Amino acid sequence: MDKLTVIKVGGKIVEEHDTLQQLLDDFAKIGGYKVLTHGGGRSATRLATRLGIESRMVNGRRITDAETLQVVTMVYGGLVNKNIVAGLQARGVNALGLTGADMDVIRSVRRPVQEVDYGFVGDVRQVNVDLLADLIYKGVVPVMAPLTHDGQGSLLNTNADTIAGETAKALARRFDVTLVYCFEKPGVLRDENDDSSLIPEITPELFNQLVADGTVQGGMIPKLENSFNALRAGVSEVVITQASAIGRKAGTRIRLQF
Protein backbone atom coordinates (compact mmCIF):
# COMPACT_ATOMS: atom_id res chain seq x y z
CA MET A 1 0.00 0.00 0.00
CA ASP A 2 1.13 3.54 -0.69
CA LYS A 3 2.16 5.57 2.34
CA LEU A 4 0.07 8.58 3.37
CA THR A 5 0.60 11.06 6.20
CA VAL A 6 -2.33 12.80 7.88
CA ILE A 7 -1.19 15.87 9.82
CA LYS A 8 -3.45 17.63 12.31
CA VAL A 9 -2.18 20.99 13.47
CA GLY A 10 -3.66 23.11 16.24
CA GLY A 11 -5.13 26.54 15.69
CA LYS A 12 -2.37 28.37 17.55
CA ILE A 13 0.19 27.16 14.99
CA VAL A 14 -1.78 28.18 11.89
CA GLU A 15 -3.08 31.47 13.32
CA GLU A 16 0.29 33.14 13.95
CA HIS A 17 2.36 34.26 10.97
CA ASP A 18 5.79 32.91 11.92
CA THR A 19 4.63 29.50 13.11
CA LEU A 20 2.35 29.15 10.08
CA GLN A 21 5.21 29.86 7.67
CA GLN A 22 7.40 27.29 9.42
CA LEU A 23 4.59 24.73 9.35
CA LEU A 24 4.02 25.28 5.63
CA ASP A 25 7.74 24.88 4.93
CA ASP A 26 7.89 21.64 6.94
CA PHE A 27 4.65 20.22 5.54
CA ALA A 28 5.73 20.95 1.96
CA LYS A 29 8.85 18.83 2.52
CA ILE A 30 6.92 15.72 3.57
CA GLY A 31 7.30 13.15 0.82
CA GLY A 32 4.50 11.12 -0.69
CA TYR A 33 0.77 11.48 -0.25
CA LYS A 34 -0.48 13.73 2.54
CA VAL A 35 -3.48 15.46 4.10
CA LEU A 36 -3.56 18.47 6.45
CA THR A 37 -6.31 19.09 9.01
CA HIS A 38 -6.36 22.33 10.99
CA GLY A 39 -8.05 24.12 13.86
CA GLY A 40 -8.62 27.84 14.33
CA GLY A 41 -10.37 28.33 17.65
CA ARG A 42 -8.45 31.36 18.84
CA SER A 43 -9.25 33.30 15.68
CA ALA A 44 -12.91 32.33 16.02
CA THR A 45 -12.96 33.55 19.62
CA ARG A 46 -11.31 36.86 18.65
CA LEU A 47 -13.77 37.49 15.82
CA ALA A 48 -16.74 36.54 18.02
CA THR A 49 -15.57 39.04 20.64
CA ARG A 50 -15.27 41.79 18.04
CA LEU A 51 -18.83 41.01 16.92
CA GLY A 52 -20.15 41.00 20.47
CA ILE A 53 -20.82 37.25 20.50
CA GLU A 54 -19.99 35.38 23.70
CA SER A 55 -17.79 32.29 23.33
CA ARG A 56 -18.74 29.44 25.67
CA MET A 57 -16.64 26.32 26.14
CA VAL A 58 -17.42 23.09 28.00
CA ASN A 59 -14.63 20.53 28.47
CA GLY A 60 -12.65 22.23 25.72
CA ARG A 61 -15.57 22.05 23.27
CA ARG A 62 -17.19 25.17 21.84
CA ILE A 63 -20.92 25.65 22.38
CA THR A 64 -22.06 26.50 18.84
CA ASP A 65 -25.29 28.46 18.56
CA ALA A 66 -26.48 29.89 15.23
CA GLU A 67 -24.38 33.08 15.51
CA THR A 68 -21.27 31.16 16.58
CA LEU A 69 -21.75 28.77 13.66
CA GLN A 70 -21.56 31.75 11.29
CA VAL A 71 -18.31 32.87 12.95
CA VAL A 72 -16.61 29.47 12.85
CA THR A 73 -17.69 28.94 9.24
CA MET A 74 -16.10 32.26 8.23
CA VAL A 75 -12.92 31.58 10.19
CA TYR A 76 -12.37 27.83 9.70
CA GLY A 77 -13.69 27.40 6.18
CA GLY A 78 -12.58 30.85 5.03
CA LEU A 79 -9.70 32.83 6.51
CA VAL A 80 -7.63 30.09 8.17
CA ASN A 81 -8.22 27.44 5.51
CA LYS A 82 -7.50 29.68 2.53
CA ASN A 83 -4.39 31.20 4.12
CA ILE A 84 -3.01 27.67 4.44
CA VAL A 85 -4.01 26.74 0.88
CA ALA A 86 -2.44 29.90 -0.56
CA GLY A 87 0.76 29.32 1.42
CA LEU A 88 1.04 25.72 0.22
CA GLN A 89 0.41 26.72 -3.39
CA ALA A 90 3.31 29.18 -3.06
CA ARG A 91 5.47 26.21 -2.05
CA GLY A 92 4.49 24.05 -4.99
CA VAL A 93 1.92 21.96 -3.10
CA ASN A 94 -1.36 21.60 -5.02
CA ALA A 95 -3.61 22.09 -2.00
CA LEU A 96 -7.41 22.08 -2.00
CA GLY A 97 -9.34 23.47 0.96
CA LEU A 98 -12.33 21.38 1.99
CA THR A 99 -15.10 21.42 4.55
CA GLY A 100 -17.07 18.25 5.06
CA ALA A 101 -19.85 19.68 2.87
CA ASP A 102 -17.57 19.97 -0.18
CA MET A 103 -18.15 16.88 -2.36
CA ASP A 104 -20.07 15.41 0.61
CA VAL A 105 -16.65 14.39 1.90
CA ILE A 106 -17.57 14.17 5.62
CA ARG A 107 -21.14 13.83 6.82
CA SER A 108 -22.12 14.14 10.47
CA VAL A 109 -25.14 14.09 12.72
CA ARG A 110 -25.90 16.88 15.14
CA ARG A 111 -24.77 15.86 18.61
CA PRO A 112 -27.80 14.88 20.73
CA VAL A 113 -28.58 16.94 23.82
CA GLN A 114 -27.53 15.14 26.98
CA GLU A 115 -25.99 16.92 29.99
CA VAL A 116 -24.91 19.72 27.62
CA ASP A 117 -26.55 21.18 24.52
CA TYR A 118 -23.58 21.83 22.23
CA GLY A 119 -25.79 23.33 19.52
CA PHE A 120 -24.60 22.99 15.93
CA VAL A 121 -21.83 20.48 16.69
CA GLY A 122 -21.43 17.39 14.54
CA ASP A 123 -20.37 13.83 15.29
CA VAL A 124 -18.86 12.20 12.20
CA ARG A 125 -20.88 9.38 10.62
CA GLN A 126 -19.16 8.81 7.28
CA VAL A 127 -16.12 9.87 5.27
CA ASN A 128 -16.27 9.64 1.48
CA VAL A 129 -13.02 7.73 1.13
CA ASP A 130 -13.48 7.08 -2.60
CA LEU A 131 -13.54 10.77 -3.51
CA LEU A 132 -10.74 11.65 -1.09
CA ALA A 133 -8.52 8.87 -2.42
CA ASP A 134 -9.22 9.91 -6.01
CA LEU A 135 -8.14 13.47 -5.23
CA ILE A 136 -5.01 12.29 -3.46
CA TYR A 137 -3.99 9.96 -6.28
CA LYS A 138 -4.40 12.89 -8.69
CA GLY A 139 -1.74 14.80 -6.72
CA VAL A 140 -4.15 17.02 -4.79
CA VAL A 141 -3.40 17.67 -1.11
CA PRO A 142 -6.65 18.07 0.88
CA VAL A 143 -6.62 20.76 3.57
CA MET A 144 -9.50 19.87 5.87
CA ALA A 145 -11.34 22.55 7.86
CA PRO A 146 -13.13 21.46 11.08
CA LEU A 147 -16.62 21.80 9.59
CA THR A 148 -18.93 19.02 8.42
CA HIS A 149 -22.56 18.85 7.28
CA ASP A 150 -25.65 16.77 7.97
CA GLY A 151 -26.84 16.25 4.40
CA GLN A 152 -29.94 18.33 5.17
CA GLY A 153 -28.38 21.71 4.47
CA SER A 154 -26.84 22.44 7.88
CA LEU A 155 -23.14 22.95 8.53
CA LEU A 156 -21.82 21.57 11.81
CA ASN A 157 -18.80 22.57 13.90
CA THR A 158 -16.69 19.42 14.34
CA ASN A 159 -13.58 18.92 16.45
CA ALA A 160 -10.41 19.04 14.31
CA ASP A 161 -8.80 16.09 16.14
CA THR A 162 -11.88 14.04 15.29
CA ILE A 163 -11.78 15.15 11.64
CA ALA A 164 -8.14 14.04 11.44
CA GLY A 165 -8.80 10.73 13.18
CA GLU A 166 -11.87 9.83 11.12
CA THR A 167 -10.13 10.83 7.88
CA ALA A 168 -7.09 8.73 8.78
CA LYS A 169 -9.27 5.72 9.68
CA ALA A 170 -11.17 5.92 6.39
CA LEU A 171 -8.02 6.35 4.29
CA ALA A 172 -6.38 3.38 6.06
CA ARG A 173 -8.54 1.20 3.81
CA ARG A 174 -6.56 2.50 0.82
CA PHE A 175 -3.19 3.63 2.22
CA ASP A 176 -0.56 2.83 4.84
CA VAL A 177 -1.48 5.78 7.08
CA THR A 178 0.57 7.64 9.68
CA LEU A 179 -1.46 10.11 11.77
CA VAL A 180 0.44 12.98 13.39
CA TYR A 181 -1.16 15.34 15.91
CA CYS A 182 0.92 18.54 16.13
CA PHE A 183 0.77 21.28 18.73
CA GLU A 184 3.09 23.60 20.65
CA LYS A 185 4.65 20.99 22.98
CA PRO A 186 7.20 18.25 22.13
CA GLY A 187 4.58 15.58 22.82
CA VAL A 188 2.71 14.29 25.85
CA LEU A 189 4.53 15.54 28.95
CA ARG A 190 4.58 14.31 32.54
CA ASP A 191 4.89 17.97 33.57
CA GLU A 192 3.29 20.42 31.15
CA ASN A 193 5.78 23.09 32.27
CA ASP A 194 8.84 20.91 31.59
CA ASP A 195 9.46 20.15 27.93
CA SER A 196 12.11 17.58 28.91
CA SER A 197 9.49 15.39 30.65
CA LEU A 198 8.35 13.80 27.37
CA ILE A 199 6.58 10.44 27.59
CA PRO A 200 8.03 8.53 24.60
CA GLU A 201 5.28 5.89 24.28
CA ILE A 202 1.74 5.53 25.59
CA THR A 203 -0.39 2.36 25.59
CA PRO A 204 -4.02 2.11 26.74
CA GLU A 205 -2.86 0.74 30.10
CA LEU A 206 -0.46 3.63 30.67
CA PHE A 207 -3.10 6.09 29.41
CA ASN A 208 -5.51 4.94 32.12
CA GLN A 209 -2.81 5.40 34.75
CA LEU A 210 -1.94 8.89 33.47
CA VAL A 211 -5.59 9.97 33.52
CA ALA A 212 -6.11 8.53 37.01
CA ASP A 213 -3.13 10.41 38.48
CA GLY A 214 -4.01 13.65 36.67
CA THR A 215 -0.95 13.73 34.38
CA VAL A 216 -3.18 13.62 31.31
CA GLN A 217 -6.26 15.84 31.42
CA GLY A 218 -8.40 18.26 29.44
CA GLY A 219 -8.13 18.20 25.66
CA MET A 220 -5.32 15.63 25.71
CA ILE A 221 -7.78 12.92 26.83
CA PRO A 222 -9.93 12.95 23.64
CA LYS A 223 -6.76 13.35 21.54
CA LEU A 224 -5.37 10.11 22.97
CA GLU A 225 -8.74 8.36 22.73
CA ASN A 226 -8.88 9.34 19.04
CA SER A 227 -5.35 7.98 18.65
CA PHE A 228 -6.20 4.55 20.07
CA ASN A 229 -9.39 4.38 17.99
CA ALA A 230 -7.39 5.17 14.85
CA LEU A 231 -4.90 2.37 15.55
CA ARG A 232 -7.72 -0.11 16.19
CA ALA A 233 -9.26 0.90 12.85
CA GLY A 234 -6.11 0.13 10.86
CA VAL A 235 -3.98 3.29 11.02
CA SER A 236 -0.34 2.12 11.12
CA GLU A 237 1.16 4.73 13.40
CA VAL A 238 0.02 7.66 15.55
CA VAL A 239 2.39 10.34 16.87
CA ILE A 240 1.77 13.40 19.04
CA THR A 241 4.55 15.93 18.58
CA GLN A 242 5.62 19.52 18.09
CA ALA A 243 4.68 21.15 14.79
CA SER A 244 8.33 22.01 14.21
CA ALA A 245 9.21 18.29 14.46
CA ILE A 246 7.10 17.17 11.49
CA GLY A 247 9.03 14.61 9.48
CA ARG A 248 11.45 13.79 12.31
CA LYS A 249 11.40 10.81 14.66
CA ALA A 250 10.26 12.82 17.66
CA GLY A 251 7.35 13.13 20.04
CA THR A 252 5.11 10.60 21.77
CA ARG A 253 4.25 7.41 19.91
CA ILE A 254 0.84 5.92 20.62
CA ARG A 255 0.73 2.11 20.67
CA LEU A 256 -1.92 -0.49 21.47
CA GLN A 257 0.75 -2.51 23.32
CA PHE A 258 4.48 -2.42 23.97
Residue pairs with C-beta under 8 A, 6 or more apart in sequence:
1 174
1 175
1 176
2 32
2 33
2 175
2 176
3 32
3 33
3 175
3 176
3 177
3 178
4 32
4 33
4 34
4 35
4 136
4 171
4 175
4 176
4 177
4 178
5 30
5 32
5 33
5 34
5 35
5 177
5 178
5 180
6 34
6 35
6 37
6 164
6 167
6 168
6 171
6 177
6 178
6 179
6 180
7 27
7 30
7 34
7 35
7 36
7 37
7 164
7 180
7 182
7 246
8 36
8 37
8 38
8 160
8 161
8 163
8 164
8 179
8 180
8 181
8 182
9 23
9 36
9 37
9 38
9 39
9 182
9 183
9 243
10 38
10 39
10 160
10 182
10 183
10 184
10 243
11 38
11 39
11 40
11 41
11 42
11 43
11 80
11 160
12 19
12 42
12 183
12 184
13 19
13 20
13 23
13 182
13 183
13 184
13 243
14 20
14 23
14 38
14 39
14 40
14 80
14 83
14 84
15 40
15 42
15 43
15 80
19 243
20 83
20 84
20 87
21 87
22 243
22 244
23 182
23 243
23 246
24 84
24 87
24 88
24 90
24 91
25 91
26 243
26 244
26 246
26 247
27 34
27 36
27 88
27 93
27 246
28 88
28 91
28 92
28 93
29 247
30 246
30 247
33 136
33 137
33 175
34 141
35 132
35 136
35 141
35 142
35 143
35 144
35 167
35 171
36 84
36 88
36 95
36 141
36 142
36 143
36 144
37 143
37 144
37 146
37 160
37 163
37 164
37 167
38 76
38 80
38 81
38 84
38 143
38 144
38 145
38 146
38 160
39 76
39 80
39 146
39 160
40 72
40 75
40 76
40 79
40 80
40 81
40 145
40 146
41 62
43 75
43 79
43 80
44 55
44 62
44 68
44 71
44 72
44 75
44 76
45 55
47 71
47 74
47 75
48 54
48 55
48 67
48 68
48 71
49 55
51 67
51 71
53 67
53 68
53 71
55 62
55 68
56 62
56 63
57 63
58 116
58 118
59 218
60 218
60 219
60 222
61 118
61 121
61 159
62 68
62 72
62 118
62 121
62 157
63 116
63 117
63 118
63 119
64 72
64 118
64 119
64 120
64 121
64 156
64 157
65 119
65 120
66 119
66 120
68 119
68 120
68 157
69 119
69 120
69 155
69 156
69 157
72 146
72 147
72 157
73 147
73 155
76 99
76 145
76 146
76 147
76 157
77 97
77 99
77 145
77 147
80 145
81 97
81 99
81 143
81 145
82 97
84 95
84 97
84 143
85 95
85 96
85 97
85 143
88 95
88 141
88 143
89 95
93 141
94 139
94 140
94 141
95 140
95 141
95 142
95 143
96 135
96 140
96 141
96 142
96 143
97 143
97 145
98 105
98 142
98 143
98 144
98 145
99 144
99 145
99 147
99 148
99 149
99 155
100 106
100 107
100 108
100 122
100 124
100 147
100 148
100 149
100 156
100 158
100 163
101 147
101 148
101 149
101 155
103 128
103 131
104 128
104 131
104 149
104 151
105 127
105 128
105 131
105 132
105 142
106 124
106 126
106 127
106 128
106 144
106 148
106 149
106 158
106 163
106 166
106 167
107 124
107 125
107 126
107 128
107 148
107 149
107 150
107 151
108 122
108 123
108 124
108 125
108 148
108 149
108 150
108 156
108 158
109 122
109 123
109 125
109 150
110 120
110 121
110 122
110 123
110 150
110 154
110 156
111 118
111 121
111 122
111 123
119 157
120 154
120 155
120 156
120 157
121 156
121 157
121 158
122 148
122 149
122 150
122 156
122 157
122 158
123 158
123 162
124 148
124 158
124 162
124 163
124 166
127 166
127 167
127 169
127 170
129 170
129 171
129 173
129 174
132 142
132 167
132 170
132 171
133 171
133 174
133 175
135 142
136 142
136 171
136 175
144 163
144 164
144 167
146 157
146 158
146 159
146 160
146 163
147 155
147 156
147 157
147 158
148 155
148 156
148 158
148 163
149 155
149 156
150 156
159 222
161 181
161 222
161 223
161 226
162 222
162 226
164 179
164 181
164 226
165 179
165 226
165 227
165 229
165 230
168 177
168 179
168 230
168 235
169 229
169 230
169 233
169 234
169 235
171 177
172 230
172 233
172 234
172 235
172 236
173 234
176 236
177 234
177 235
177 236
177 237
178 235
178 236
178 237
178 238
178 239
179 227
179 230
179 235
179 237
179 238
179 239
180 238
180 239
180 240
180 241
180 246
180 251
181 223
181 227
181 238
181 239
181 240
181 241
182 241
182 242
182 243
182 245
182 246
183 240
183 242
183 243
184 242
184 243
185 192
185 195
185 242
186 195
186 198
186 241
186 242
186 245
186 250
186 251
187 198
187 199
187 200
187 239
187 240
187 241
187 242
187 250
187 251
187 252
188 198
188 199
188 202
188 210
188 216
188 220
188 224
188 240
188 252
189 195
189 197
189 198
189 199
190 197
190 198
190 199
190 215
191 197
198 251
198 252
199 206
199 210
199 252
200 252
200 253
201 252
201 253
201 254
201 255
201 258
202 210
202 224
202 252
202 253
202 254
202 255
203 255
203 256
203 257
203 258
204 228
204 256
207 216
207 224
207 228
210 216
211 217
211 221
216 224
223 240
224 240
224 254
227 238
227 240
227 254
228 254
228 256
230 238
231 238
231 254
231 255
231 256
232 256
237 253
238 253
238 254
239 251
239 252
239 253
239 254
240 251
240 252
240 254
241 250
241 251
241 252
242 250
242 251
245 251
